[in-house]
Amino acid sequence: MAKQLTTDDLAKMNELDKTLELNKYRGSLSPFYNWVHKQEIRENEYIQRALMYDTTDLFLHDLKWRVEHHMNFLIVHSGPQGSAKSSNAQSIGEYISNHVLKLYETTWADKKDEFITQWGRLPKFDVSNICMTRPEFVERVQVSVPFETVIFDEDAPTTIGIGSKLESETEDRFEKCLRSTQINMEFCAPTVEEHVANYYIEAYDKDTVRKINRSIVYIKNRDGFLEPRSNIKLKYVYLPEYSAKKEAFNLRLKEIQEHDNATVYDKIAHWVLDNYVVFTEDEKGNFRQTMKNETIKNIIRKHYGERRFVEGQLKIITGHIDYIVNEERYRKDKYEEYQAKLLEKQEKIAAEKEAAKTKLEADKLAKRIEEADKALKIKQAKDEEKAERLNNPDKM
C-alpha cells in the first residue's frame, strides 16, 4: 500500500523546495519531467547537500587563481541535450578571457608587449574557440596562445565519432600534456567522459526568468568516484556567431549522414542485382528488372533483418536498382554479363538435370538387374529342389 503523505511530510517538502529554490529552477519545461526532477532531488541527500552550497564566487575565484598562477584548467560539462552545457562553457570561457585581458591592462601591464612579441597576439575568446569536431579542436589547440580557453562542443549530434582515431589519440595527448601549458579546455558531452579534468560540472536546472543556469560541481574522491559537492550559478551566454556555426555544422552533419545512407543504399542495390535480379531488354532498348519490388524488399528484410530499413528506405533502394539498371554506363557490359551468368546458370541446371537423369536411369537398370538375379536364384533353387525329389522318390 502506497504511503500517504502527512501534513508534516508536506511541510518538510515545501520547506526543502524553498531552501533549494526548486520553484525557481526547473529541470525541464515539461511539467511532468520537472516534477520528476524535483522528486529526484527530494530523494537524494547528496544532491540536496550540493544544492545547499552555492560556491559560484569561490569557483570563479579558483579559476582566476589558477590563471594568475600560470596553471591551466580542464572542465567537463555533462548533461542531456539542451541542458545548457554549451552556455556554461561559453560563460566560463568569456569570463576568464575578460579576466586575462584585464590582467594585461593592470597587474601584468609590464608583460603585455613581451607576450605579444612572443605569441603574436593577446588571448581571445570568440566563436573560433568553440570546436564542433576533433580535427577542428586539435587544430585550434595547436594555434592557441597561453591563457586561452578552447571548447569542444561534443553534444549529441557529434557523438557519432566525427574525427579519425589518430585525431582522437592526439586529443588525448593534448590533455595529458596540458599541465605543461597554460591552455584551458572545456568539453561538453551528454555523459561524463574519461577526461583528465579538474572539474566535472553537470548542467542541472535553469531559472528561465533570470536566465541563470544552475549546475552541480562534482569532484573525484580518493577512491576515484565522482561526488556532488556544491552548485554554481552562471548567466546564459551564447556568442552571437555560435548559433550560425552550430546550424552550419548540423547541416554539414546531415549531408554526411545522407551521403553515408546513399553509399549504403548503393551497396545494397548492387548486392541485390548481383545475386537476385535478372533484367531484360525490350525492343526499344530499355531495360527492366523481372523481379517485383515487393519480392526485392522481402529479400532485403530477410538478409539484413526486419527492422534494418523502414518502408521509405526500401522504396529508395528499389528505385535505386531501377536507376542502376537503366544507367547508360551500366547497361551494355552489365546486361551482357547478366546474360552470360544466366546462360551459365541455365547450362549448369541442365547439366545437373542430365546427370540426375542419367543417375536415375542407371539406378533403375541396376535395380532391374538385381531383381533379375534374385528371380534367377529363386528359380535355380526350385529346380534343384525338383531334381532332388525326382532322384530320391523314397524321401517323399
VEXTI-165869 format. One line per 3 residues: number of its first residue (from 1); their letters; for each residue x, y, z of C-alpha. Coordinates in pm, whole numbers. Example, Ala and Ser with C-alpha at 12.3 -4.5 7.8 and 13.67 -1.06 7.14 Angstrom:
BEGIN
1) as) 1230/-450/780  1367/-106/714
This chain:
BEGIN
1) mak) 0/0/0  137/343/-100  250/567/184
4) qlt) 21/863/248  199/1195/298  114/1358/629
7) tdd) 84/1730/695  433/1726/845  571/1548/538
10) lak) 421/1813/309  551/2092/531  905/1947/522
13) mne) 882/1902/146  771/2262/95  1050/2384/323
16) ldk) 1306/2179/127  1170/2313/-204  1201/2668/-68
19) tle) 1554/2613/65  1675/2459/-262  1479/2708/-476
22) lnk) 1303/2428/-663  1019/2664/-755  1263/2898/-931
25) yrg) 1486/2645/-1105  1325/2399/-1343  1481/2078/-1466
28) sls) 1255/2077/-1770  988/2290/-1933  770/1977/-1936
31) pfy) 551/1977/-1620  582/1602/-1570  959/1586/-1615
34) nwv) 1004/1890/-1394  808/1702/-1124  1039/1402/-1175
37) hkq) 1335/1641/-1142  1204/1764/-806  1142/1410/-685
40) eir) 1498/1308/-770  1624/1595/-556  1388/1520/-267
43) ene) 1503/1156/-262  1880/1217/-299  2055/1361/6
46) yiq) 2382/1405/-183  2219/1627/-445  2040/1817/-168
49) ral) 2372/1885/5  2527/2006/-322  2234/2241/-390
52) myd) 2265/2391/-42  2622/2512/-105  2637/2791/-363
55) ttd) 3008/2818/-446  2979/3031/-760  3208/3308/-637
58) lfl) 3460/3063/-493  3458/2855/-812  3521/3155/-1039
61) hdl) 3785/3282/-796  3953/2941/-816  3967/2960/-1196
64) kwr) 4117/3311/-1177  4368/3191/-918  4481/2911/-1150
67) veh) 4528/3156/-1436  4717/3406/-1221  4949/3127/-1102
70) hmn) 5006/3010/-1461  4804/2694/-1410  4550/2584/-1668
73) fli) 4218/2411/-1605  4017/2141/-1776  3640/2123/-1725
76) vhs) 3397/1855/-1838  3037/1975/-1877  2783/1692/-1875
79) gpq) 2406/1675/-1904  2139/1583/-2158  2097/1771/-2484
82) gsa) 1953/2117/-2425  2063/2137/-2060  2285/2445/-2123
85) kss) 2626/2272/-2129  2740/2495/-2415  2610/2805/-2240
88) naq) 2802/2719/-1923  3121/2654/-2118  3092/2984/-2307
91) sig) 3010/3171/-1987  3330/3045/-1822  3538/3098/-2137
94) eyi) 3421/3457/-2174  3467/3528/-1802  3828/3402/-1797
97) snh) 3912/3577/-2124  3790/3911/-1984  3987/3850/-1665
100) vlk) 4310/3777/-1855  4273/4090/-2071  4212/4293/-1756
103) lye) 4532/4149/-1602  4732/4265/-1904  4591/4615/-1856
106) ttw) 4669/4622/-1483  4879/4371/-1289  5057/4227/-1592
109) adk) 5076/4552/-1792  5456/4541/-1796  5446/4195/-1958
112) kde) 5193/4281/-2230  5439/4384/-2503  5665/4088/-2429
115) fit) 5369/3849/-2458  5258/3997/-2792  5615/3980/-2925
118) qwg) 5644/3613/-2829  5296/3492/-2928  5183/3745/-3188
121) rlp) 4864/3849/-3007  4683/3856/-2675  4450/3572/-2572
124) kfd) 4100/3599/-2717  3766/3427/-2690  3532/3419/-2988
127) vsn) 3341/3163/-3191  3669/3020/-3327  3741/2895/-2974
130) icm) 3435/2669/-2997  3503/2349/-3191  3246/2103/-3323
133) trp) 3477/1822/-3440  3801/1663/-3327  4001/1785/-3629
136) efv) 3887/2142/-3561  3959/2103/-3189  4310/1964/-3243
139) erv) 4391/2236/-3494  4257/2513/-3267  4460/2395/-2968
142) qvs) 4774/2394/-3181  4736/2764/-3269  4619/2878/-2925
145) vpf) 4824/3108/-2705  4862/3076/-2325  4557/3157/-2111
148) etv) 4312/3094/-2395  4013/2866/-2342  3916/2617/-2615
151) ifd) 3577/2443/-2606  3499/2108/-2767  3121/2106/-2807
154) eda) 3064/1729/-2800  2684/1749/-2793  2461/1460/-2904
157) ptt) 2498/1510/-3284  2878/1477/-3261  2879/1155/-3064
160) igi) 2872/960/-3389  3250/996/-3383  3345/1260/-3636
163) gsk) 3724/1257/-3645  3974/982/-3703  4130/755/-3443
166) les) 4458/943/-3488  4288/1273/-3409  4123/1119/-3102
169) ete) 4461/997/-2980  4608/1342/-3047  4332/1492/-2832
172) drf) 4424/1252/-2550  4789/1355/-2577  4691/1721/-2552
175) ekc) 4507/1651/-2229  4796/1454/-2079  5048/1725/-2171
178) lrs) 4815/2000/-2056  4987/2068/-1725  5294/2198/-1908
181) tqi) 5088/2462/-2094  4853/2744/-1999  4577/2649/-2243
184) nme) 4239/2584/-2083  3999/2327/-2223  3629/2263/-2177
187) fca) 3444/1958/-2305  3067/1948/-2347  2935/1591/-2351
190) ptv) 2597/1423/-2283  2776/1197/-2032  3096/1233/-1830
193) eeh) 3386/1115/-2042  3724/988/-1928  3900/1323/-1949
196) van) 4180/1434/-1718  3958/1702/-1566  3998/1941/-1274
199) yyi) 3623/1996/-1252  3317/1798/-1355  3010/2015/-1394
202) eay) 2660/1879/-1454  2416/2127/-1611  2130/2064/-1374
205) dkd) 1842/2313/-1397  1755/2667/-1507  1591/2985/-1387
208) tvr) 1434/3089/-1717  1312/3422/-1575  1652/3548/-1460
211) kin) 1831/3348/-1734  2061/3163/-1497  2189/2806/-1526
214) rsi) 2239/2613/-1203  2494/2334/-1221  2634/2079/-980
217) vyi) 3010/2056/-932  3150/1704/-892  3494/1625/-752
220) knr) 3660/1282/-755  3707/1132/-410  4008/928/-302
223) dgf) 3854/614/-449  3815/780/-788  3436/819/-772
226) lep) 3265/1147/-856  3077/1308/-570  2843/1609/-592
229) rsn) 2999/1878/-373  2831/2213/-446  2647/2417/-707
232) ikl) 2731/2716/-920  2505/2962/-1098  2612/3105/-1434
235) kyv) 2434/3351/-1661  2313/3249/-2005  2595/3318/-2251
238) ylp) 2588/3236/-2621  2831/3413/-2853  2648/3592/-3138
241) eys) 2803/3371/-3408  2755/3044/-3217  2404/2967/-3340
244) akk) 2506/3017/-3704  2812/2795/-3658  2609/2524/-3486
247) eaf) 2343/2537/-3756  2605/2513/-4032  2767/2218/-3855
250) nlr) 2435/2035/-3814  2362/2094/-4184  2703/1954/-4274
253) lke) 2641/1659/-4041  2310/1593/-4214  2484/1598/-4553
256) iqe) 2743/1348/-4426  2471/1118/-4295  2275/1144/-4620
259) hdn) 2592/1065/-4817  2660/766/-4591  2300/647/-4639
262) atv) 2330/684/-5016  2650/478/-5008  2473/205/-4810
265) ydk) 2173/208/-5046  2403/184/-5349  2590/-110/-5196
268) iah) 2267/-298/-5119  2124/-226/-5465  2432/-372/-5632
271) wvl) 2425/-670/-5395  2063/-740/-5495  2147/-701/-5863
274) dny) 2450/-929/-5834  2264/-1206/-5655  1896/-1197/-5743
277) vvf) 1761/-959/-6006  1755/-1063/-6370  1654/-793/-6616
280) ted) 1573/-794/-6985  1595/-550/-7274  1284/-465/-7473
283) ekg) 1262/-375/-7843  1319/-5/-7766  1645/-72/-7586
286) nfr) 1503/-4/-7239  1594/-232/-6952  1362/-355/-6683
289) qtm) 1401/-593/-6396  1190/-906/-6393  1153/-928/-6016
292) kne) 873/-746/-5835  964/-470/-5589  788/-646/-5303
295) tik) 999/-956/-5365  1316/-745/-5355  1202/-583/-5029
298) nii) 1140/-924/-4875  1487/-1040/-4981  1645/-733/-4818
301) rkh) 1442/-778/-4499  1542/-1145/-4480  1911/-1073/-4535
304) yge) 1951/-754/-4330  1681/-804/-4068  1318/-698/-4047
307) rrf) 1391/-370/-3867  1706/-264/-4054  1518/-48/-4304
310) veg) 1180/122/-4293  942/116/-4589  1062/452/-4719
313) qlk) 1424/334/-4726  1330/12/-4904  1146/218/-5164
316) iit) 1460/425/-5219  1667/108/-5264  1428/-44/-5520
319) ghi) 1421/288/-5705  1800/290/-5695  1804/-57/-5852
322) dyi) 1588/70/-6141  1819/368/-6180  2131/149/-6193
325) vne) 1970/-87/-6444  1889/200/-6680  2211/394/-6629
328) ery) 2393/433/-6961  2736/323/-6841  2586/24/-6665
331) rkd) 2376/-115/-6946  2578/-291/-7208  2851/-460/-7008
334) kye) 2622/-547/-6718  2347/-675/-6946  2591/-896/-7133
337) eyq) 2742/-1007/-6802  2399/-1095/-6666  2305/-1279/-6985
340) akl) 2631/-1475/-6962  2565/-1553/-6595  2208/-1652/-6676
343) lek) 2324/-1877/-6962  2591/-2030/-6737  2331/-2088/-6467
346) qek) 2087/-2242/-6714  2360/-2469/-6856  2458/-2573/-6505
349) iaa) 2098/-2653/-6418  2058/-2851/-6744  2380/-3044/-6674
352) eke) 2264/-3122/-6323  1929/-3240/-6455  2101/-3456/-6720
355) aak) 2332/-3601/-6458  2037/-3667/-6231  1850/-3828/-6518
358) tkl) 2148/-4045/-6607  2190/-4146/-6245  1819/-4227/-6219
361) ead) 1833/-4445/-6530  2145/-4615/-6402  1976/-4679/-6067
364) kla) 1672/-4822/-6242  1890/-5052/-6458  2083/-5168/-6153
367) kri) 1758/-5237/-5973  1625/-5440/-6269  1947/-5642/-6283
370) eea) 1927/-5703/-5909  1566/-5815/-5936  1652/-6047/-6232
373) dka) 1942/-6201/-6037  1712/-6256/-5741  1445/-6419/-5962
376) lki) 1709/-6638/-6125  1835/-6758/-5787  1484/-6838/-5675
379) kqa) 1422/-7036/-5998  1752/-7223/-5957  1661/-7316/-5601
382) kde) 1324/-7452/-5711  1481/-7653/-5999  1733/-7807/-5759
385) eka) 1456/-7897/-5516  1254/-8060/-5800  1554/-8257/-5923
388) erl) 1619/-8379/-5570  1265/-8514/-5542  1293/-8697/-5876
391) nnp) 1625/-8861/-5787  1512/-8968/-5441  1147/-9071/-5461
394) dkm) 1176/-9264/-5132  1224/-8936/-4941  890/-8807/-5048
